[in-house]
Amino acid sequence: MWKIFLTSFGIMLLAEIGDKTQLAVISLAGRFRSPWVVFLGAGLAMLLATGIGIAVGTFLPSVVGERTVRAISGGLFILFGILILTGK
């Protein structure tokens, strides 16, 4: 159980450091001078987004298969990368 916990914690921590969400939170905390309110809002949003991801990740493979989920996830990742690079 600890291995799963530490793996998911490490992946999320590394994936979120320096991304645009973190930069937006830094900007909000500086702009509104309410770090705890920003922390709570951002934290709740991350919990909700992660909860939705876990729900979909638990349910979807049983419907379409794990390989299809991986292909869709990879395709979306590439698509978002292209959109970011092209400025859209």
HELIX and SHEET records of a PDB file:
HELIX    1   1 TRP A    2  GLU A   16  1                                  15    
HELIX    2   2 LYS A   20  PHE A   32  1                                  13    
HELIX    3   3 PRO A   35  VAL A   64  1                                  30    
HELIX    4   4 GLU A   66  THR A   86  1                                  21    
END                                                                             
